[in-house]
Amino acid sequence: MTEISVENYLIGQHMKQIFALEYTGELFSRSFNLGDDIQTLAVSRLLPTVDGYVSREALDEVEEECIVPMNGFFMNSNHWPPSESVRPVFYAFHMTPQSEKIVCSPEGIEYLKRWQPIGCRDLGTQKALSKHGIETYYSRCITLTLPRREKEPENGKVFISGVNDAMRHVIPESLRKEAIRVDQAKVRLPITDTAIKLTLADELLKQYREQARLVITSKIHCAMPCIAMGIPVVFLYDANKQNDYRVKIIDDLIGINYVHKKGVLAKLKNQSLSKEIDWQPAALDIESLKEEIKQGFKKAFDRISID
C-alpha cells in the first residue's frame, strides 16, 4: 500500500480529518470496480494524511467534520449533495449524464456554486456543469499522477483488461494466446472491506508496473494508471459510443481504437480492423503533465483546507 504521513491537517483552530472516498453499501455488495479504488489510491499519494474513508453513496449522511477529495465518478444514488460536515475538494470530478438531474438539481447547483470552481476530470463534465452557471476548469484525472516505473520488465507480458469476446477478435492471435486476462471493472466477489479492496487495487497496479510490456484495455482506469507508469497502452472502445465524453481524455493522450462490441458480425468486422491498429505503441512521457495535475490538486486542496 502507498505510504502516507500520519499528521492531521489543521484548519484555523480546529482539527479537520481528511477522508478519501470508499465504495461501500448495497450497490457494491456483489461486485466492485477496482478502478474506483485505484482513484482512491492515487489521491491518497497527494494528501498529507488519510484518516479514514467515507462512502461515495452516503456523503449526505456524514456527521464528522472532514475534508473529502471528490475525485471520481458521480454517482449511482440520490445521496446528494453532501452534508454540511463535508468540506469537498472538487478536483478530477466526473458527472455522468444520467446523474445530472441529481447532481445539478437546484439544491445541487447551489452546493456546487458554494465550493466552485470545480475541477473536472473531462471536458464533458466541464461543459455540463458550466451550462448551469457553475465555475469550472479542466483538471484531468489524478490517476495520471502515479509514478513512472523505473525499468521495463525483461520478459514482459501482455495484459488484456475489460475486453469482451467480440472485441478480443481485433487483437492479433500472437498477442491473445500469451495474454493475461483481467476484468478489473467487475470483480464478482462479495468483498465490502475497503482495506481489502485497496490492497487488491494496489497489487493489480504492481502487476501492471512490474510485469506488463503492453496493456490492451477498454477501461479508462486501467489505461490512465498504466500510461502514467510508462507502460505502452492500446485502448479499444465500443464504436457505438463515439460520443462518450468520459473517454475523450484517453483520445487526447494515445488515441482511441473504435471496434465492435456486439452484433452477429462483430467478430468478423474486428478481425478486419486489426491491421489498422498499432500493436507496438511507445510508452508516453507525461511527466510535465503529471506535475501540472499535482500542482492543480495542491492548489484546490489548500484553498479548501485553509479557507
C-alpha positions in Angstrom: 0.0 0.0 0.0 1.1 3.6 -0.6 2.7 5.2 2.5 1.2 8.4 3.7 2.1 10.7 6.7 0.2 10.4 10.0 -0.3 14.1 10.7 -3.8 15.6 10.9 -4.4 18.8 8.9 -5.1 22.0 10.8 -7.7 24.4 9.7 -7.9 27.5 11.8 -8.2 26.4 15.4 -9.9 23.2 14.5 -8.5 19.8 13.6 -10.2 18.5 10.4 -9.7 15.0 9.4 -9.1 14.0 5.8 -11.3 11.2 4.4 -10.9 9.6 1.0 -13.8 8.1 -0.9 -14.7 4.4 -0.5 -17.2 2.3 -2.4 -19.4 0.5 0.1 -23.1 -0.2 0.5 -25.7 -2.4 -1.2 -24.6 -1.3 -4.7 -21.2 -2.9 -4.1 -22.3 -6.0 -2.1 -21.9 -8.5 -5.0 -19.2 -6.9 -7.2 -17.0 -3.9 -7.4 -14.8 -1.9 -9.8 -11.1 -1.7 -8.9 -10.9 1.4 -11.0 -12.7 3.2 -8.2 -10.2 2.0 -5.6 -7.3 2.9 -7.9 -8.6 6.5 -7.9 -8.6 6.5 -4.1 -5.0 5.1 -4.0 -3.9 7.8 -6.4 -5.4 10.7 -4.5 -4.0 9.3 -1.2 -0.5 9.8 -2.5 -1.2 13.6 -2.8 -2.7 14.0 0.7 -0.8 14.9 3.9 -2.7 12.1 5.6 -5.7 9.8 5.2 -7.6 9.5 8.4 -10.4 7.3 7.1 -12.9 6.8 4.3 -16.5 7.9 3.6 -18.8 6.2 1.1 -19.5 8.0 -2.1 -23.0 6.8 -1.9 -23.6 8.2 1.6 -21.9 11.6 1.6 -25.2 13.2 2.8 -25.0 11.1 5.9 -21.5 12.2 7.1 -21.6 13.6 10.6 -18.0 14.1 11.4 -16.3 17.3 10.1 -13.8 16.3 7.4 -12.2 17.2 4.1 -13.0 14.9 1.3 -11.5 14.9 -2.2 -14.3 14.4 -4.8 -12.2 12.7 -7.4 -14.2 10.1 -9.2 -17.5 9.0 -10.9 -20.6 10.7 -9.6 -22.8 8.9 -9.0 -25.1 5.8 -8.6 -27.6 7.1 -6.0 -29.5 10.2 -5.0 -27.5 10.9 -1.8 -26.5 14.4 -2.9 -25.5 17.0 -2.0 -23.1 16.0 0.8 -23.7 17.0 4.4 -22.6 20.3 6.0 -19.8 18.3 7.7 -18.0 17.7 4.4 -15.6 20.2 3.0 -15.2 18.9 -0.6 -12.1 19.2 -2.8 -13.6 19.2 -6.2 -10.8 18.0 -8.4 -11.0 15.3 -11.1 -14.8 15.3 -10.7 -16.8 13.3 -13.2 -20.6 13.6 -13.5 -22.5 11.1 -15.7 -25.3 12.3 -18.0 -27.7 10.0 -16.1 -26.9 11.7 -12.7 -27.0 15.3 -13.9 -30.6 15.7 -12.7 -29.4 14.8 -9.2 -26.0 16.5 -9.1 -27.4 19.6 -10.8 -30.8 19.8 -9.0 -31.5 23.3 -7.6 -30.0 22.2 -4.3 -27.1 20.6 -6.0 -26.3 23.6 -8.1 -26.3 25.8 -5.0 -23.9 23.4 -3.3 -21.5 23.3 -6.3 -21.5 27.1 -6.6 -20.7 27.3 -2.9 -17.5 25.3 -3.5 -16.6 26.4 -7.0 -14.5 26.4 -9.1 -15.0 22.7 -9.9 -12.0 20.8 -11.3 -13.5 18.4 -13.9 -11.9 15.2 -15.0 -13.2 15.6 -18.5 -14.4 18.3 -20.8 -17.9 16.8 -21.0 -18.4 17.2 -17.2 -17.0 20.7 -17.5 -19.4 21.6 -20.3 -22.4 20.1 -18.4 -21.7 22.0 -15.2 -20.8 25.3 -17.0 -24.2 25.4 -18.6 -25.7 25.7 -15.1 -23.6 28.7 -14.4 -21.0 26.9 -12.3 -17.4 27.9 -12.5 -15.2 25.1 -13.8 -11.8 24.1 -15.1 -10.3 21.1 -16.7 -8.2 19.2 -14.1 -7.9 15.8 -15.8 -7.6 12.6 -13.7 -5.5 12.1 -10.6 -4.6 8.6 -11.7 -2.3 10.2 -14.3 0.0 11.2 -11.4 1.1 7.7 -10.5 4.9 7.4 -10.6 6.6 6.2 -13.7 8.2 2.8 -13.3 12.0 2.7 -13.1 12.5 0.0 -15.6 10.7 -2.2 -18.1 10.4 -6.0 -17.4 12.9 -8.2 -19.1 10.3 -10.8 -20.2 7.2 -8.6 -20.1 3.7 -9.9 -20.5 0.6 -8.7 -22.4 -2.4 -7.8 -20.3 -5.9 -7.7 -21.7 -8.3 -5.8 -19.4 -12.0 -5.3 -19.8 -12.2 -6.6 -23.4 -15.2 -8.8 -24.2 -15.1 -11.8 -26.6 -16.2 -9.9 -29.7 -13.6 -7.1 -29.1 -10.8 -9.6 -28.5 -11.0 -10.7 -32.1 -9.4 -7.4 -33.1 -6.3 -8.4 -31.2 -3.7 -10.5 -33.1 -3.7 -14.1 -32.1 0.0 -13.9 -31.3 -0.8 -11.4 -28.5 -4.0 -13.1 -27.4 -2.6 -16.5 -26.9 0.1 -15.3 -24.4 -2.0 -12.6 -22.7 -3.1 -12.4 -19.1 -6.8 -11.5 -19.0 -8.1 -9.2 -16.3 -11.6 -7.9 -15.5 -10.8 -5.1 -13.1 -14.1 -3.3 -13.6 -16.3 -6.0 -12.4 -14.8 -8.2 -9.7 -17.5 -10.6 -8.8 -16.7 -11.1 -5.1 -18.8 -10.1 -2.1 -16.0 -8.0 -0.6 -17.1 -4.9 1.3 -14.0 -4.3 3.3 -12.3 -1.1 1.9 -8.8 -2.1 3.1 -9.0 -5.4 1.2 -10.2 -3.7 -2.0 -7.4 -1.1 -1.8 -4.9 -3.9 -1.3 -6.2 -5.7 -4.4 -6.1 -2.5 -6.4 -2.5 -1.8 -5.2 -1.5 -5.4 -6.1 -3.0 -5.0 -9.6 -1.1 -1.8 -10.2 2.1 -3.6 -9.0 1.4 -6.4 -11.6 1.0 -4.0 -14.4 4.0 -2.0 -13.3 6.4 -5.0 -12.9 5.1 -7.4 -15.5 3.4 -5.6 -18.4 5.1 -4.9 -21.7 1.8 -4.0 -23.2 -1.7 -3.4 -21.8 -4.8 -3.7 -24.1 -7.9 -2.3 -22.4 -11.3 -0.6 -22.8 -11.2 0.7 -19.2 -10.1 4.3 -18.5 -8.8 3.5 -15.0 -6.6 0.7 -16.4 -5.4 2.9 -19.3 -4.6 6.1 -17.4 -2.7 4.5 -14.5 -0.7 2.4 -17.0 0.1 5.5 -19.1 1.3 7.3 -16.0 3.5 4.3 -15.1 5.2 4.4 -18.5 3.5 1.3 -19.9 2.5 1.1 -23.6 -1.3 1.0 -23.9 -3.7 0.2 -26.7 -7.2 1.5 -26.0 -10.2 -0.2 -27.5 -13.7 1.2 -27.3 -17.2 0.5 -28.5 -17.8 2.0 -31.9 -21.4 2.8 -30.9 -20.1 5.1 -28.1 -18.0 7.6 -30.1 -19.8 10.4 -28.3 -19.0 9.2 -24.8 -17.2 12.2 -23.3 -15.9 10.1 -20.4 -13.1 8.6 -22.6 -12.1 11.8 -24.5 -9.2 12.2 -22.1 -7.8 8.9 -23.5 -8.2 10.1 -27.0 -6.1 13.2 -26.2 -3.3 11.0 -24.8 -3.0 7.9 -27.0 -6.0 7.9 -29.3 -9.0 5.5 -29.3 -9.4 2.5 -31.5 -13.1 2.1 -32.1 -14.2 -1.5 -32.5 -17.4 -3.5 -32.5 -18.5 -4.8 -29.1 -21.6 -6.8 -30.1 -23.6 -7.9 -33.1 -23.6 -11.0 -35.3 -20.8 -9.7 -37.5 -18.8 -8.0 -34.7 -16.0 -10.7 -34.7 -15.5 -10.6 -38.4 -15.5 -6.8 -38.5 -13.0 -6.6 -35.7 -10.6 -9.0 -37.5 -10.5 -6.7 -40.5 -9.9 -3.7 -38.2 -6.8 -5.3 -36.6 -4.4 -4.2 -39.3 -5.3 -0.6 -38.7 -4.1 -0.6 -35.1 -0.6 -0.1 -33.9 0.2 -3.1 -31.6 3.6 -1.9 -30.7 3.0 1.6 -29.3 5.7 3.5 -27.4 5.2 4.4 -23.8 4.3 8.1 -23.3 6.3 10.5 -21.2 3.8 12.7 -19.4 6.0 13.8 -16.5 5.3 17.5 -17.2 1.6 16.9 -17.4 1.8 14.9 -14.2 3.4 17.8 -12.3 0.7 20.1 -13.6 -2.0 17.9 -12.3 -0.3 17.5 -8.9 0.1 21.3 -8.5 -3.5 21.8 -9.6 -4.7 19.4 -6.9 -2.5 21.1 -4.2 -4.0 24.4 -5.1 -7.5 23.1 -4.9 -6.8 21.3 -1.6 -5.1 24.3 0.0 -8.0 26.6 -0.9 -10.4 24.3 0.9 -8.2 23.4 3.9 -7.0 26.9 4.6 -10.3 28.8 4.0 
